[in-house]
Structure formats: C-alpha cells, structure tokens
Amino acid sequence: MSQPRPVKKAGRNQSLRGNSTVQRRIAFASFAGTAIEFYDFFVYGTAAALVFPTLFFPALGATAGTVAAFASFAVAFVARPLGAALFGHLGDRLGRKRTLTYTLLLMGLSTVGVGLLPSAASIGVAAPVILVVLRFLQGIAVGGEWGGAALLAVEHSEPGSRGRSGMYPQLGPGTAFFLTSVTFLISGLTMSRESFVAWGWRIPFLLSVVLIAVGLYVRLRIAETPVFRAAEPSRRWPLRAAFTAHTRHILLGGGALSAAFGLNYIGTVYLTSYGTAVLRLSQPTMLLLGVIGGLVLVAATAAGALYSDRVGRRRVILGGNVAAVVCGLVVFPIIDSGSVALVGVGLCLLLVVGGAVLGPAAAYMAELFETEHRYTAVGLSYNLATVLGGAVPPLVATALQAAYGSIAVGVLMAAYGVLSVVCVLALPETRDHPLR
C-alpha cells in the first residue's frame, strides 16, 4: 500500500522551492531596478566631471564651467523629494509594483534624451537648459524609485532577515558606479580624446535602452508585496498622513544618512574631477580606480546590511557615522599625496564608510513607518538625505578647494558625520519592529 508521508514531503519541498524562486526573483528585481536607475544617475555625474563643462558650459571657463556642470548634477537632488512625494503617493495608493514601472520608464527616457542632446556649439543656450530639464526628470524618477525598490524587497522578507533582503536594492548604487566607470573607461580607451568629447560620451547614455528593457521585463514578472496587499487602504493622502504621524522620524532619518551620501558622492563624482583637474592623474586612471571603488562599495554595503540582522540597524549606522567623522579629517591628506595607490585608498575609504551605513538603510527606513504611508515616508526621508549629503558637497567642494584647499572639503565631511551621529542617537532601534 502506498504511504501518504512521501507525498506530503514532496509537496513541502516543492513549496519551499517555489518560495525560494519567488524570493530570488524579488531580490533580483529590486537589485536590477536600482542598479539601472543609479547607472543612469551616475553616468550623468561622470559626464559632468569629464566633458559637460566643455560641451554645455564653454563660455564660463574651466572652474566656473565645472561648478555649473555640478550644479546641473545637483538639480536632480532638488527634484528627488518631489519624486518621492509623487511616486510615494502612487505607491501607497496603487501599489509598489505598478509605480516602479513608471519610475523606470521615466528614468530611461530622460537618460536617452541626454545622450541625444546637441551641444551648446550646435543649439546655443538651449542645450544647457534642456540638459537641466532632463536632469530634473532623472531626479523625479530616482526619487520615486528607491522607496519602492526598498519596500519591494523588505516587505517580501521574514522578520529575521530584513537586513539581508533590504541589501539587494542597496547594492544597486555600487554596481551602477562600477558599470559607469567600466563603460566610460572602455569608451575612453578605444577612441581619441577628441572623439570621446565629440560623441563617445554619449554611448553610456544610449546603452540605457538595453538596461531599461531588461528592468521592465524583470519587474513585470513579480507580484505585489504581501504587506501592501494585506493593508487596508488609507482614507488620507499619504503625504499628509506621513508628516502628521512621523515628521520627526522623516527628518531624523534623512539626517542620519546624510553623511554616508556625502562620502559616497564625494568619492563617486567629485573625486573624478578632482583627480584629473587638480592631481593631474589621467582620465583612464581615475576611471580604473572607479571600477575598483564600485566593487568595494558593493562589498561594504553587503557587509553593513548583513551585520545589521545580527546586531541591529541603529548600531551599524551609528558606528559608520562615527567613522565618517574620522574619515572626513584624514582622507584628503591621503589623496593629496598624488600617488595613484593612495588616491585609490582614499576613494575606497570614503566608499567603505558610506556603504556600511547605507547597507541597512532599506530595512531601517521601512521599519520606521506604517504600511499605509510607508512608500511616501521612506522616500521623503531617504531623499532628504540625498539632498543634504548628495547635492551640497559636490556642488560646494570645488569652491571650497579653490579657496581653502582640500582640507576644507574633509572638514565639511566630518561636520556631516557629526550631524548624522546626533540624528541616529535620537532614533530607536527597529530590528524587531513588525511591518504589518
């Protein structure tokens, strides 16, 4: 007589395999989306450091042109909170999955638009104006992207592994920086400087078409998060509900992550310009260091996220921000040696500290807020951090360095570290908080 027990066991194994497949799909979808969107975002930053001053701001001269190019880069950070509010509203009303499709399409079209944009020599002042508009749309898209990708991963996870699940969207920026550096490095090495400035810089932007197609395919095959499906629809506007319930946590959360963003964007954007213009290192050298830095950022992010499941989010973020104070004071004396190896050490130091803090950020932000307005609140808090730490330091670093030397940039980073430490101390631990 046949026994029922083996049938039950097989059914259980099949269920586990099915669940494992779903988890892998969710992890890849959250990772791929942020990697693609931040690739588009970093491509602009790298181009702003290498070619945009010449192509779009030629009348301003070298220093002012660089400041203008970084100002156009910073425009996206102003737009990011707007994107967080807009897509956060849609995400809290319509769901995470559908909203993330919109953000991916908007980012892809804006990035391709930059790749097709004529220079100022061709269409005059219209070129920088259109460039700023496209950059603004990029900011809207990425402002709405991160919150949804973080919740897609965290809201599908189990309580004891939310740091691990939230790691996947956080790996996107490091991977994107790696891909950006590789793409520009290959473009620069396979053509002359004149060809690169004339048309080669456009290739990384146009390649976004392929990445966006992949991202859409992956995201259209995933399910809505169970936490969102189980929640009762809110009768209030998510933006009003988020600020009514959690103004303090939104502001403190943004402050807690601002130093990490400052370190990361100084490393990934400003240092590319600083290395070539001030230290006189070659463009391929700085891009090669960027390739290494991208891998280091991925590793540090993963380590911070995984460790937060063991000791708590707050402890990891607090420790990283204390390290940011020290890092800010020592990193530029290391970089200013001019040695390629030490410049690489300085870059990796910036990215290790910043990545370790941002690793647990997806889980930490999700655990701070309720489901009915979580997309909105998470996006606002995270993008507040990007404005404070991502927009301001690269924008003012060139002027600070010119007026007071590079040590002033390091002091600015240390001050950001102090701000973030104070904010983290005012926030609770969330590792054991329920999401439902």
TORRO-47682 format. One record per residue (C-alpha): x, y, z; residue number from 1. Coordinates in Angstrom, 3 decimals, always signed. Each point is the difference from the previous one (the first is absolute). Layout:
BEGIN
<node <X, Y, Z>, NUM>
...
//
This chain:
BEGIN
<node <+0.000, +0.000, +0.000>, 1>
<node <+1.300, +3.421, -0.844>, 2>
<node <+0.880, +2.251, +2.888>, 3>
<node <-1.206, +3.618, +0.164>, 4>
<node <+3.059, +1.338, +1.799>, 5>
<node <+2.338, +0.209, -3.019>, 6>
<node <-2.706, +1.901, -1.886>, 7>
<node <-0.183, +2.613, +2.764>, 8>
<node <+3.744, +0.346, +0.100>, 9>
<node <+0.224, +0.487, -3.744>, 10>
<node <-2.754, +2.615, +0.130>, 11>
<node <+1.830, +1.861, +2.755>, 12>
<node <+3.264, -0.056, -1.927>, 13>
<node <-1.779, +1.231, -3.095>, 14>
<node <-1.497, +2.867, +2.028>, 15>
<node <+3.397, +0.909, +1.419>, 16>
<node <+1.557, -0.053, -3.448>, 17>
<node <-2.815, +2.182, -1.326>, 18>
<node <+0.415, +2.455, +2.859>, 19>
<node <+3.760, +0.062, -0.524>, 20>
<node <-0.522, +0.750, -3.686>, 21>
<node <-2.335, +2.874, +0.840>, 22>
<node <+2.483, +1.429, +2.512>, 23>
<node <+2.812, -0.123, -2.545>, 24>
<node <-2.206, +1.702, -2.565>, 25>
<node <-0.932, +2.751, +2.457>, 26>
<node <+3.632, +0.480, +1.016>, 27>
<node <+1.113, +0.273, -3.615>, 28>
<node <-2.851, +2.350, -0.904>, 29>
<node <+0.793, +2.385, +2.862>, 30>
<node <+3.723, -0.155, -0.754>, 31>
<node <-0.294, +0.335, -3.785>, 32>
<node <-2.330, +2.986, +0.167>, 33>
<node <+2.173, +2.062, +2.331>, 34>
<node <+3.159, -1.019, -1.862>, 35>
<node <-1.482, +1.181, -3.294>, 36>
<node <-1.383, +3.242, +1.396>, 37>
<node <+3.189, +0.860, +1.878>, 38>
<node <+2.054, -0.923, -3.061>, 39>
<node <-1.944, +2.666, -1.869>, 40>
<node <+0.521, +2.343, +2.938>, 41>
<node <+3.764, -0.606, +0.296>, 42>
<node <+0.547, +0.177, -3.747>, 43>
<node <-1.109, +3.613, +0.184>, 44>
<node <+2.295, +0.684, +2.961>, 45>
<node <+3.036, -1.469, -1.751>, 46>
<node <-0.735, +1.922, -3.178>, 47>
<node <-0.473, +3.172, +2.062>, 48>
<node <+3.515, -0.470, +1.354>, 49>
<node <+1.651, -0.896, -3.315>, 50>
<node <-1.690, +1.708, -2.969>, 51>
<node <-3.061, +2.102, +0.881>, 52>
<node <+1.958, +3.166, +0.953>, 53>
<node <+1.439, +0.079, -3.534>, 54>
<node <-3.132, -1.065, -1.888>, 55>
<node <-2.791, +1.849, +1.767>, 56>
<node <+1.679, +2.824, +1.959>, 57>
<node <+2.954, +1.050, -2.213>, 58>
<node <-0.450, +3.744, +0.518>, 59>
<node <+0.537, -0.218, +3.769>, 60>
<node <+3.615, -1.165, +0.006>, 61>
<node <+1.494, -3.065, +1.682>, 62>
<node <-0.792, +0.597, +3.692>, 63>
<node <-3.391, +1.668, -0.459>, 64>
<node <-0.924, -2.544, -2.656>, 65>
<node <+0.752, -2.842, +2.412>, 66>
<node <-2.094, +1.667, +2.702>, 67>
<node <-2.848, +0.441, -2.495>, 68>
<node <+0.226, -3.635, -1.078>, 69>
<node <-0.175, -1.156, +3.627>, 70>
<node <-2.876, +2.431, +0.567>, 71>
<node <-1.912, -1.714, -2.800>, 72>
<node <+0.872, -3.292, +1.699>, 73>
<node <-1.395, +1.362, +3.283>, 74>
<node <-3.308, +0.963, -1.633>, 75>
<node <-1.049, -3.634, +0.165>, 76>
<node <+0.366, -0.013, +3.763>, 77>
<node <-2.427, +2.896, +0.273>, 78>
<node <-2.434, -2.025, -2.119>, 79>
<node <+0.404, -3.218, +1.984>, 80>
<node <-2.282, +0.967, +2.933>, 81>
<node <-2.631, +1.032, -2.560>, 82>
<node <+0.329, -3.410, -1.616>, 83>
<node <-0.263, -1.633, +3.403>, 84>
<node <-3.246, +1.872, +0.721>, 85>
<node <-1.509, -0.630, -3.445>, 86>
<node <+0.887, -3.662, -0.394>, 87>
<node <-0.368, -0.614, +3.719>, 88>
<node <-3.642, +1.068, -0.326>, 89>
<node <-0.467, -2.383, -2.932>, 90>
<node <+1.869, -2.789, +1.765>, 91>
<node <-2.084, +0.274, +3.163>, 92>
<node <-3.239, +0.145, -2.004>, 93>
<node <+0.623, -2.238, -3.044>, 94>
<node <+2.740, -2.292, +1.238>, 95>
<node <+3.781, -0.335, -0.150>, 96>
<node <+0.249, -2.039, -3.204>, 97>
<node <-1.987, +2.265, -2.319>, 98>
<node <+1.698, +3.159, +1.263>, 99>
<node <+3.485, -1.426, -0.519>, 100>
<node <-0.825, -0.575, -3.664>, 101>
<node <-0.737, +3.710, -0.403>, 102>
<node <+3.246, +1.080, +1.677>, 103>
<node <+2.075, -2.303, -2.193>, 104>
<node <-1.564, +1.307, -3.224>, 105>
<node <+0.444, +3.644, +1.008>, 106>
<node <+3.653, -0.505, +0.899>, 107>
<node <+0.736, -1.880, -3.216>, 108>
<node <-1.575, +2.592, -2.296>, 109>
<node <+1.752, +2.876, +1.785>, 110>
<node <+3.393, -1.686, -0.193>, 111>
<node <-0.317, -0.803, -3.699>, 112>
<node <-1.056, +3.614, -0.519>, 113>
<node <+3.296, +1.199, +1.502>, 114>
<node <+1.879, -2.370, -2.299>, 115>
<node <-1.716, +1.518, -3.050>, 116>
<node <+0.276, +3.654, +1.089>, 117>
<node <+2.035, +2.311, -2.310>, 118>
<node <+2.754, +2.061, +1.609>, 119>
<node <+0.010, +3.744, +0.630>, 120>
<node <+2.099, +0.459, -3.131>, 121>
<node <-2.937, -1.331, -2.048>, 122>
<node <-3.107, +1.491, +1.613>, 123>
<node <+1.379, +2.638, +2.343>, 124>
<node <-1.543, +0.735, +3.382>, 125>
<node <-2.824, -2.477, -0.634>, 126>
<node <+2.447, -2.868, +0.569>, 127>
<node <+0.734, +0.652, +3.702>, 128>
<node <-3.671, +0.864, +0.605>, 129>
<node <-1.212, -3.313, -1.442>, 130>
<node <+2.798, -1.783, +1.854>, 131>
<node <-1.237, +1.393, +3.320>, 132>
<node <-3.606, -0.985, -0.804>, 133>
<node <+1.021, -3.571, -0.824>, 134>
<node <+2.087, -0.146, +3.150>, 135>
<node <-3.004, +1.200, +1.993>, 136>
<node <-2.087, -2.838, -1.448>, 137>
<node <+2.758, -2.449, +0.951>, 138>
<node <-0.251, +1.281, +3.551>, 139>
<node <-3.789, -0.440, +0.030>, 140>
<node <+0.409, -3.597, -1.165>, 141>
<node <+2.740, -1.060, +2.400>, 142>
<node <-1.793, +1.775, +2.858>, 143>
<node <-2.945, -2.297, -0.520>, 144>
<node <+2.058, -3.074, -0.794>, 145>
<node <+1.905, -0.682, +3.183>, 146>
<node <-2.910, -0.114, +2.429>, 147>
<node <-1.924, -2.449, -2.159>, 148>
<node <+3.007, -2.246, -0.642>, 149>
<node <+0.845, -0.077, +3.711>, 150>
<node <-3.565, -0.911, +0.956>, 151>
<node <-0.236, -2.570, -2.770>, 152>
<node <+2.886, -1.848, +1.625>, 153>
<node <-0.699, +0.604, +3.695>, 154>
<node <-3.762, -0.557, -0.081>, 155>
<node <+0.516, -3.437, -1.567>, 156>
<node <+2.497, -1.064, +2.685>, 157>
<node <-0.175, -1.754, +3.361>, 158>
<node <+0.602, +2.021, +3.219>, 159>
<node <+3.412, -1.530, +0.728>, 160>
<node <+1.385, +0.646, -3.471>, 161>
<node <-1.229, +3.461, -0.926>, 162>
<node <+3.540, +1.402, -0.012>, 163>
<node <+1.052, -2.695, -2.453>, 164>
<node <-3.041, +0.555, -2.227>, 165>
<node <+0.412, +3.778, +0.142>, 166>
<node <+3.609, -0.469, -1.093>, 167>
<node <-0.936, -0.684, -3.634>, 168>
<node <-1.332, +3.428, -0.990>, 169>
<node <+2.933, +1.535, +1.902>, 170>
<node <+2.457, -1.904, -2.188>, 171>
<node <-1.317, +1.946, -2.986>, 172>
<node <+2.037, +3.214, +0.522>, 173>
<node <+3.326, -1.833, +0.376>, 174>
<node <-0.712, -2.172, -3.026>, 175>
<node <-1.064, +3.069, -1.959>, 176>
<node <+3.212, +1.851, +0.880>, 177>
<node <+1.994, -3.052, -1.129>, 178>
<node <-1.903, -0.235, -3.311>, 179>
<node <+0.266, +3.740, -0.599>, 180>
<node <+3.751, +0.001, +0.546>, 181>
<node <+0.462, -3.073, -2.211>, 182>
<node <-2.089, +1.488, -2.805>, 183>
<node <+1.787, +3.346, +0.008>, 184>
<node <+3.381, -1.714, +0.352>, 185>
<node <-0.595, -2.194, -3.051>, 186>
<node <-1.336, +2.950, -1.978>, 187>
<node <+3.005, +2.126, +0.949>, 188>
<node <+2.578, -2.694, -0.743>, 189>
<node <-1.412, -0.973, -3.383>, 190>
<node <-0.152, +3.490, -1.496>, 191>
<node <+1.911, +3.244, -0.015>, 192>
<node <-0.754, +2.816, +2.454>, 193>
<node <-1.515, +1.994, -2.862>, 194>
<node <-2.319, -2.846, -0.987>, 195>
<node <-0.983, -0.627, +3.594>, 196>
<node <-0.966, +3.650, +0.502>, 197>
<node <-1.727, +0.177, -3.387>, 198>
<node <-2.167, -3.122, +0.278>, 199>
<node <+1.536, -2.772, +2.126>, 200>
<node <-1.458, +1.323, +3.259>, 201>
<node <-3.490, -0.605, -1.425>, 202>
<node <+0.430, -3.791, -0.138>, 203>
<node <-0.566, -0.653, +3.743>, 204>
<node <-3.208, +2.063, -0.137>, 205>
<node <-1.358, -1.800, -3.054>, 206>
<node <+0.812, -3.423, +1.437>, 207>
<node <-2.682, +0.767, +2.573>, 208>
<node <-2.589, -1.193, -2.547>, 209>
<node <+1.186, -3.591, +0.376>, 210>
<node <+0.117, +0.178, +3.797>, 211>
<node <-3.468, +1.505, +0.248>, 212>
<node <-1.430, -2.807, -2.159>, 213>
<node <+1.543, -2.575, +2.317>, 214>
<node <-1.289, +1.802, +3.079>, 215>
<node <-3.559, +0.211, -1.321>, 216>
<node <-0.008, -3.688, -0.914>, 217>
<node <+1.075, -0.966, +3.515>, 218>
<node <-2.385, +2.317, +1.820>, 219>
<node <-3.062, -0.954, -2.000>, 220>
<node <+0.453, -3.627, +1.120>, 221>
<node <-0.123, +0.613, +3.763>, 222>
<node <-2.973, +0.185, +2.369>, 223>
<node <-1.140, +2.835, +2.246>, 224>
<node <+1.377, -0.178, +3.554>, 225>
<node <-2.089, -2.003, +2.502>, 226>
<node <+0.254, +2.780, +2.593>, 227>
<node <-1.620, +2.493, -2.385>, 228>
<node <-2.673, -2.482, -1.102>, 229>
<node <-0.934, -0.677, +3.621>, 230>
<node <-0.225, +3.674, +0.989>, 231>
<node <-3.262, +1.918, +0.044>, 232>
<node <-0.035, +2.922, -2.464>, 233>
<node <+0.635, +3.342, +1.694>, 234>
<node <-2.736, +2.613, -0.148>, 235>
<node <+2.562, +2.756, +0.410>, 236>
<node <+2.536, +1.311, -2.495>, 237>
<node <+3.278, -1.847, +0.663>, 238>
<node <+2.044, +3.220, +0.064>, 239>
<node <-2.197, +1.577, +2.664>, 240>
<node <-0.194, -3.251, +1.970>, 241>
<node <+3.779, -0.454, -0.073>, 242>
<node <+0.757, +3.493, +1.299>, 243>
<node <-2.823, -0.084, +2.530>, 244>
<node <+1.238, -3.227, +1.547>, 245>
<node <+3.749, +0.089, -0.586>, 246>
<node <+1.447, +3.450, -0.727>, 247>
<node <+2.707, -0.571, +2.613>, 248>
<node <+1.041, -3.406, -1.354>, 249>
<node <+0.005, +1.242, -3.602>, 250>
<node <+2.361, +2.865, +0.877>, 251>
<node <+2.233, -2.028, +2.324>, 252>
<node <+0.207, -2.876, -2.474>, 253>
<node <+1.153, +2.390, -2.716>, 254>
<node <+2.620, +1.490, +2.299>, 255>
<node <+1.204, -3.429, +1.101>, 256>
<node <+0.869, -1.016, -3.579>, 257>
<node <+1.279, +3.345, -1.294>, 258>
<node <+3.674, -0.589, +0.910>, 259>
<node <+0.026, -3.314, -1.853>, 260>
<node <-1.352, +1.663, -3.125>, 261>
<node <+2.554, +2.766, +0.350>, 262>
<node <+2.863, -2.487, +0.125>, 263>
<node <-1.369, -2.034, -2.894>, 264>
<node <-0.611, +2.928, -2.328>, 265>
<node <+3.319, +1.643, +0.805>, 266>
<node <+1.597, -3.331, -0.903>, 267>
<node <-2.047, -0.840, -3.071>, 268>
<node <-0.477, +3.440, -1.571>, 269>
<node <+2.251, +2.734, +1.406>, 270>
<node <+3.146, -2.101, +0.276>, 271>
<node <-0.142, -0.835, -3.717>, 272>
<node <+0.267, +3.699, -0.806>, 273>
<node <+2.465, +0.717, +2.827>, 274>
<node <+2.339, -2.786, -1.062>, 275>
<node <+0.224, +1.127, -3.602>, 276>
<node <-0.135, +3.796, +0.433>, 277>
<node <+1.984, +0.504, +3.241>, 278>
<node <+2.169, -3.099, +0.469>, 279>
<node <+0.638, -0.263, -3.769>, 280>
<node <-0.666, -3.715, -0.119>, 281>
<node <-1.172, -1.352, -3.330>, 282>
<node <-3.658, -0.562, -0.731>, 283>
<node <+0.453, -3.782, -0.512>, 284>
<node <+1.801, -0.203, +3.352>, 285>
<node <-2.874, +1.642, +1.864>, 286>
<node <-2.553, -2.152, -1.794>, 287>
<node <+1.965, -3.152, +0.834>, 288>
<node <+0.018, +1.047, +3.645>, 289>
<node <-3.746, +0.481, -0.368>, 290>
<node <-0.363, -3.603, -1.171>, 291>
<node <+1.804, -1.188, +3.133>, 292>
<node <-1.977, +2.421, +2.148>, 293>
<node <-3.292, -1.329, -1.337>, 294>
<node <+0.897, -3.530, +1.075>, 295>
<node <+1.094, +1.261, +3.419>, 296>
<node <-3.285, +1.882, +0.410>, 297>
<node <-1.991, -3.150, -0.818>, 298>
<node <+1.959, -2.041, +2.560>, 299>
<node <-0.311, +2.631, +2.751>, 300>
<node <-3.729, +0.400, -0.623>, 301>
<node <-0.575, -3.750, +0.212>, 302>
<node <+2.042, -0.261, +3.200>, 303>
<node <-1.919, +2.808, +1.699>, 304>
<node <-3.382, -1.457, -0.978>, 305>
<node <+0.801, -3.545, +1.111>, 306>
<node <+1.583, +1.095, +3.275>, 307>
<node <-3.092, +2.056, +0.846>, 308>
<node <-2.050, -3.209, +0.223>, 309>
<node <+2.321, -1.114, +2.800>, 310>
<node <+0.577, +3.158, +2.045>, 311>
<node <-2.752, +2.383, -1.110>, 312>
<node <-0.298, +2.758, -2.604>, 313>
<node <+0.644, +2.887, +2.365>, 314>
<node <+3.294, -1.342, +1.292>, 315>
<node <+1.408, -0.515, -3.510>, 316>
<node <-1.125, +3.432, -1.221>, 317>
<node <+1.281, +1.727, +3.139>, 318>
<node <+3.396, -1.682, -0.245>, 319>
<node <+0.300, +0.929, -3.660>, 320>
<node <-0.802, +3.645, +0.685>, 321>
<node <+2.605, +0.195, +2.770>, 322>
<node <+2.485, -1.391, -2.526>, 323>
<node <-1.166, +2.671, -2.472>, 324>
<node <+1.238, +2.755, +2.344>, 325>
<node <+3.482, -1.537, +0.052>, 326>
<node <-0.081, -0.792, -3.706>, 327>
<node <-0.797, +3.591, -0.920>, 328>
<node <+3.046, +1.298, +1.880>, 329>
<node <+2.567, -2.480, -1.336>, 330>
<node <-1.094, -0.855, -3.527>, 331>
<node <+1.191, +3.048, -1.953>, 332>
<node <+3.517, +0.065, +1.476>, 333>
<node <+0.212, -3.585, -1.275>, 334>
<node <-1.414, +0.876, -3.421>, 335>
<node <+2.149, +3.134, -0.389>, 336>
<node <+3.149, -2.100, +0.000>, 337>
<node <-0.670, -0.338, -3.715>, 338>
<node <+0.982, -3.662, +0.064>, 339>
<node <-2.416, -2.092, -2.055>, 340>
<node <+0.007, -2.694, +2.676>, 341>
<node <-0.772, +2.463, +2.806>, 342>
<node <-2.687, +1.749, -2.046>, 343>
<node <-1.555, -3.448, -0.369>, 344>
<node <+0.284, -0.559, +3.760>, 345>
<node <-1.711, +3.331, +0.658>, 346>
<node <-2.797, -0.786, -2.449>, 347>
<node <-0.567, -3.445, +1.528>, 348>
<node <-0.004, +1.479, +3.509>, 349>
<node <-2.786, +2.400, -0.975>, 350>
<node <-2.053, -2.770, -1.579>, 351>
<node <+0.541, -2.569, +2.762>, 352>
<node <-1.314, +2.337, +2.688>, 353>
<node <-2.871, +1.299, -2.121>, 354>
<node <-0.969, -3.470, -1.209>, 355>
<node <-0.014, -1.506, +3.493>, 356>
<node <-2.522, +2.641, +1.124>, 357>
<node <-2.241, -0.322, -3.046>, 358>
<node <-0.050, -3.805, +0.088>, 359>
<node <-2.651, -0.232, +2.757>, 360>
<node <-1.846, +3.130, -1.180>, 361>
<node <-2.755, -1.768, -1.963>, 362>
<node <-1.003, -2.180, +2.945>, 363>
<node <+0.420, +2.831, +2.508>, 364>
<node <-2.131, +2.463, -1.949>, 365>
<node <-2.740, -2.563, -0.664>, 366>
<node <-0.167, -0.976, +3.675>, 367>
<node <-0.448, +3.607, +1.143>, 368>
<node <-3.366, +0.570, -1.719>, 369>
<node <-3.492, -1.522, -0.383>, 370>
<node <-1.158, -1.764, -3.170>, 371>
<node <-2.706, +2.510, -0.971>, 372>
<node <+2.527, +2.780, -0.617>, 373>
<node <+3.297, -1.898, +0.049>, 374>
<node <+0.924, +0.562, -3.670>, 375>
<node <-0.454, +3.761, +0.397>, 376>
<node <+1.758, +0.305, +3.364>, 377>
<node <+2.925, -2.225, -0.940>, 378>
<node <+0.528, +1.834, -3.281>, 379>
<node <-0.149, +3.436, +1.608>, 380>
<node <+2.415, -0.884, +2.789>, 381>
<node <+2.509, -1.734, -2.265>, 382>
<node <-0.094, +2.729, -2.625>, 383>
<node <+0.370, +2.703, +2.622>, 384>
<node <+3.301, -1.702, +0.790>, 385>
<node <+0.980, +0.086, -3.668>, 386>
<node <-0.684, +3.742, -0.180>, 387>
<node <+2.018, +0.720, +3.142>, 388>
<node <+2.849, -2.388, -0.715>, 389>
<node <-0.118, -0.587, -3.740>, 390>
<node <-0.758, +3.394, -1.484>, 391>
<node <+1.824, +2.447, +2.244>, 392>
<node <+3.512, -1.504, +0.432>, 393>
<node <+0.852, -0.525, -3.707>, 394>
<node <-1.453, +3.429, -0.786>, 395>
<node <+2.000, +1.943, +2.603>, 396>
<node <+3.121, -2.201, +0.053>, 397>
<node <+1.564, +1.628, -3.077>, 398>
<node <-0.406, +3.493, +1.459>, 399>
<node <+1.223, -1.107, +3.450>, 400>
<node <+3.054, -1.674, -1.477>, 401>
<node <+0.847, +3.053, -2.101>, 402>
<node <-0.346, +2.380, +2.969>, 403>
<node <+1.349, -2.009, +2.948>, 404>
<node <+1.549, -3.170, -1.348>, 405>
<node <-1.254, -3.558, +0.069>, 406>
<node <+0.086, -0.182, +3.812>, 407>
<node <-3.119, +2.194, -0.001>, 408>
<node <-1.864, -2.707, -1.908>, 409>
<node <+1.095, -2.537, +2.606>, 410>
<node <-1.172, +2.236, +2.846>, 411>
<node <-3.366, +0.320, -1.724>, 412>
<node <-0.278, -3.810, -0.125>, 413>
<node <+0.918, -0.258, +3.693>, 414>
<node <-2.718, +2.549, +0.834>, 415>
<node <-2.496, -2.131, -1.885>, 416>
<node <+1.138, -2.959, +2.082>, 417>
<node <-0.714, +1.875, +3.232>, 418>
<node <-3.473, +0.954, -1.263>, 419>
<node <-0.784, -3.610, -0.871>, 420>
<node <+1.233, -1.310, +3.351>, 421>
<node <-2.305, +2.399, +1.845>, 422>
<node <-2.980, -1.037, -2.148>, 423>
<node <+0.609, -3.737, +0.463>, 424>
<node <+0.203, +0.423, +3.772>, 425>
<node <-3.513, +1.493, -0.078>, 426>
<node <-1.464, -2.972, -1.927>, 427>
<node <-1.081, -3.412, +1.361>, 428>
<node <+1.192, -3.484, -0.872>, 429>
<node <-2.453, -1.640, -2.429>, 430>
<node <+1.303, -3.504, -0.667>, 431>
<node <-2.876, -1.652, +1.900>, 432>
<node <-2.757, +2.375, -1.151>, 433>
<node <-2.853, -1.697, -1.931>, 434>
<node <-0.722, +1.262, -3.512>, 435>
<node <-3.724, -0.752, -0.044>, 436>
//
